[in-house]
Amino acid sequence: MKCVILQPSYIPWRGFFHQIQKADVFVFYDDVQFDKRGWRNRNRIKTPQGSKWLTIPVHSRGYQIEHTPIHKIEICQDQDWSRKHWLTLQQHYGKAPYFERYRELLERFYSRRDVLLADFTIDLTIQIASELGLHNTRFVRSSTLGVTGTKTERLLNVLAKIKAMHYITGPSARDYIEADKFAAAGIALEYMTYDYPEYPQLYSPFDPQVSILDLLFMTGSDAPRYIWDRATGK
């Protein structure tokens, strides 16, 4: 069984969904520390002026947010962030070829009032995965597994809990992963290769690392051609 363990992100890039495509079980690593300047609550889109951040505001009053697990981070609804994000997407992608295809889905999500960040980002990611035709991957939240430990030990405990013997991770993990511990546990390691072709974008120059929404709005059901189909020779 192949497994990916990855922190949930807000409208992540296409490489995130490539990992979902490769996994039998995809674990949202949601009980580790929230990283304030990471991708948990923000991502980038294309605009005529360059890339633009869309950031979900989160509560930081009264506690140290950097020491709070992701699944306990609360969205700050004092700001009308969801309306602003949706209006921004309409402004910059309204003329994209497949924008209307995803309008209803996104309107539904941006009308939600989730208390917890992870509830919103994980549900939206799973729905986007479905739009990409990914129906066979099982999704699990690490916070439901009751696993303890730190760093490599914690990852191995997650893998043992779901009985996975093949772990897929990003290429940067080569610099820090303790491969000997995976070998000792009998777990195969596989590193992702992010080698994706360009696709049409509304605004130049081409930016390969923006949100998956950019690819969906521009290519619709052809999106897999620009992610995993190339890797599998389709």
C-alpha positions as CSV (number, residue, x, y, z in Angstrom):
1,M,0.0,0.0,0.0
2,K,1.4,3.4,-1.1
3,C,1.0,6.3,1.3
4,V,1.6,10.0,1.3
5,I,1.7,12.1,4.5
6,L,1.3,15.8,3.8
7,Q,0.1,18.8,5.7
8,P,-3.2,20.2,4.5
9,S,-2.9,23.4,2.3
10,Y,-5.2,26.0,0.9
11,I,-5.9,25.5,-2.8
12,P,-2.5,23.8,-3.3
13,W,-0.5,23.5,-6.5
14,R,-0.6,20.6,-9.0
15,G,2.3,18.7,-7.3
16,F,0.1,18.2,-4.3
17,F,-2.6,16.5,-6.4
18,H,0.0,14.4,-8.1
19,Q,0.9,13.0,-4.7
20,I,-2.8,12.2,-4.1
21,Q,-2.9,10.5,-7.5
22,K,0.0,8.2,-6.6
23,A,-1.3,7.3,-3.1
24,D,-3.6,4.5,-2.1
25,V,-3.9,6.4,1.2
26,F,-3.3,10.1,1.6
27,V,-2.9,11.3,5.2
28,F,-3.5,14.9,5.9
29,Y,-0.9,15.6,8.5
30,D,-3.1,17.9,10.5
31,D,-1.9,17.3,14.1
32,V,1.6,18.8,13.7
33,Q,2.5,22.4,14.4
34,F,1.0,25.2,12.3
35,D,3.6,27.1,10.3
36,K,2.5,30.7,10.1
37,R,4.3,31.6,6.9
38,G,3.7,28.3,5.1
39,W,0.9,27.1,2.8
40,R,-1.6,26.0,5.4
41,N,-3.8,29.1,5.0
42,R,-2.5,30.8,1.8
43,N,-1.6,30.3,-1.8
44,R,-0.9,32.3,-5.0
45,I,-2.9,33.0,-8.1
46,K,-2.0,34.7,-11.4
47,T,-3.0,38.3,-12.1
48,P,-1.9,40.9,-14.7
49,Q,0.4,42.4,-12.1
50,G,2.0,39.1,-11.2
51,S,1.3,36.5,-8.6
52,K,-1.1,37.5,-5.7
53,W,-1.5,35.9,-2.3
54,L,-4.9,34.7,-1.1
55,T,-4.6,34.3,2.6
56,I,-7.3,32.9,5.0
57,P,-7.0,35.0,8.3
58,V,-6.6,32.9,11.4
59,H,-7.0,33.7,15.1
60,S,-3.8,34.4,16.9
61,R,-5.0,36.3,19.9
62,G,-4.6,34.7,23.3
63,Y,-2.2,31.9,22.4
64,Q,1.0,31.1,20.5
65,I,-0.2,30.2,17.0
66,E,3.2,28.7,16.1
67,H,2.7,26.0,18.9
68,T,-0.8,25.1,17.9
69,P,-1.6,22.0,15.8
70,I,-3.1,22.6,12.4
71,H,-6.4,20.9,13.2
72,K,-7.0,23.4,16.1
73,I,-6.4,26.6,14.1
74,E,-9.5,28.7,13.9
75,I,-10.5,30.9,11.0
76,C,-10.9,34.6,11.8
77,Q,-14.4,35.4,10.5
78,D,-14.2,39.1,11.6
79,Q,-12.9,39.8,8.1
80,D,-15.0,38.9,5.1
81,W,-12.1,37.0,3.6
82,S,-14.2,34.4,1.7
83,R,-16.2,37.0,-0.2
84,K,-12.9,38.8,-1.1
85,H,-11.2,35.6,-2.3
86,W,-14.2,34.7,-4.4
87,L,-14.4,38.2,-5.9
88,T,-10.7,38.2,-6.6
89,L,-10.9,34.8,-8.4
90,Q,-13.8,36.1,-10.5
91,Q,-11.9,39.3,-11.3
92,H,-8.8,37.6,-12.5
93,Y,-10.2,34.4,-14.0
94,G,-13.7,35.3,-15.1
95,K,-12.6,35.2,-18.7
96,A,-10.7,31.9,-18.4
97,P,-12.0,29.1,-20.7
98,Y,-13.3,26.8,-17.9
99,F,-14.1,29.3,-15.1
100,E,-17.8,28.6,-15.4
101,R,-17.3,24.9,-15.0
102,Y,-16.1,25.4,-11.4
103,R,-18.2,28.4,-10.4
104,E,-20.9,26.4,-8.5
105,L,-18.3,24.3,-6.6
106,L,-16.4,27.4,-5.5
107,E,-19.4,29.5,-4.7
108,R,-20.6,26.7,-2.4
109,F,-17.3,26.5,-0.6
110,Y,-16.8,30.3,-0.3
111,S,-20.3,30.6,1.2
112,R,-19.3,28.2,4.1
113,R,-18.5,29.5,7.6
114,D,-16.1,26.9,8.9
115,V,-14.7,27.5,12.4
116,L,-11.6,25.4,11.8
117,L,-9.2,26.0,9.0
118,A,-8.5,22.3,8.3
119,D,-12.2,21.6,7.9
120,F,-12.3,24.1,5.0
121,T,-9.0,23.4,3.3
122,I,-9.2,19.6,3.6
123,D,-12.8,19.4,2.3
124,L,-12.0,21.7,-0.6
125,T,-8.9,19.7,-1.5
126,I,-10.8,16.4,-1.6
127,Q,-13.5,18.0,-3.8
128,I,-10.9,19.3,-6.2
129,A,-9.3,15.9,-6.3
130,S,-12.6,14.5,-7.3
131,E,-12.9,17.1,-10.1
132,L,-9.5,15.8,-11.3
133,G,-10.9,12.2,-11.4
134,L,-9.2,11.0,-8.3
135,H,-11.8,8.7,-6.8
136,N,-9.7,5.7,-5.6
137,T,-7.5,7.4,-3.0
138,R,-8.6,7.0,0.7
139,F,-8.2,10.2,2.8
140,V,-7.3,10.1,6.5
141,R,-6.6,12.8,9.0
142,S,-3.6,12.1,11.2
143,S,-5.4,13.7,14.1
144,T,-7.8,10.7,14.1
145,L,-5.1,8.1,14.4
146,G,-3.9,8.7,17.9
147,V,-0.3,8.5,16.9
148,T,2.6,10.0,18.9
149,G,6.3,10.6,18.4
150,T,8.4,13.2,16.7
151,K,9.8,13.6,13.2
152,T,10.7,10.3,11.6
153,E,9.4,8.2,14.5
154,R,6.0,9.9,14.1
155,L,5.9,9.3,10.3
156,L,6.7,5.6,10.8
157,N,4.0,5.3,13.5
158,V,1.5,6.8,11.1
159,L,2.6,4.3,8.4
160,A,2.4,1.4,10.8
161,K,-1.1,2.5,11.9
162,I,-2.5,2.4,8.4
163,K,-0.3,-0.7,7.4
164,A,1.4,1.1,4.6
165,M,4.8,-0.3,3.3
166,H,5.6,2.3,0.6
167,Y,6.1,5.9,1.5
168,I,6.0,8.7,-1.1
169,T,7.5,12.1,-0.3
170,G,8.8,15.2,-2.0
171,P,12.3,15.5,-3.5
172,S,13.5,18.0,-0.8
173,A,13.0,15.2,1.8
174,R,16.2,13.6,0.6
175,D,18.1,16.3,2.6
176,Y,16.7,15.3,6.0
177,I,14.8,12.0,5.9
178,E,16.3,9.2,7.9
179,A,16.3,6.5,5.2
180,D,17.9,3.9,7.4
181,K,15.0,3.9,9.8
182,F,12.5,3.4,6.9
183,A,14.7,0.5,5.7
184,A,14.8,-1.0,9.2
185,A,11.0,-0.9,9.3
186,G,10.8,-2.5,5.8
187,I,9.2,0.5,4.2
188,A,10.1,1.5,0.7
189,L,10.9,5.1,0.0
190,E,9.8,6.9,-3.2
191,Y,10.7,10.5,-4.0
192,M,8.5,12.7,-6.2
193,T,9.7,14.2,-9.4
194,Y,8.0,17.5,-10.3
195,D,8.6,17.7,-14.0
196,Y,5.5,19.3,-15.5
197,P,4.9,20.9,-18.9
198,E,3.7,24.5,-19.3
199,Y,0.1,25.1,-20.0
200,P,-1.7,28.3,-21.3
201,Q,-2.1,31.0,-18.7
202,L,-4.0,34.2,-19.0
203,Y,-1.1,36.4,-17.9
204,S,2.6,36.0,-18.7
205,P,5.3,35.1,-17.8
206,F,4.4,31.5,-17.0
207,D,4.4,30.6,-13.3
208,P,4.5,26.9,-12.6
209,Q,3.8,27.0,-8.9
210,V,0.5,28.8,-8.5
211,S,-2.7,27.2,-7.1
212,I,-4.3,24.3,-8.9
213,L,-7.2,26.6,-9.6
214,D,-5.2,28.3,-12.3
215,L,-4.7,25.0,-14.2
216,L,-8.4,24.0,-13.8
217,F,-9.7,27.3,-15.0
218,M,-7.4,27.2,-18.1
219,T,-7.6,23.5,-19.1
220,G,-10.7,22.0,-17.4
221,S,-10.9,18.2,-17.8
222,D,-7.5,18.2,-19.6
223,A,-5.7,19.2,-16.4
224,P,-4.3,15.6,-15.8
225,R,-2.4,16.0,-19.0
226,Y,-0.3,18.6,-17.3
227,I,0.2,16.7,-14.1
228,W,0.4,12.9,-14.0
229,D,-0.5,11.8,-17.6
230,R,2.9,12.9,-18.8
231,A,4.6,10.9,-16.1
232,T,2.6,7.8,-17.0
233,G,3.0,8.3,-20.8
234,K,-0.6,9.0,-21.6
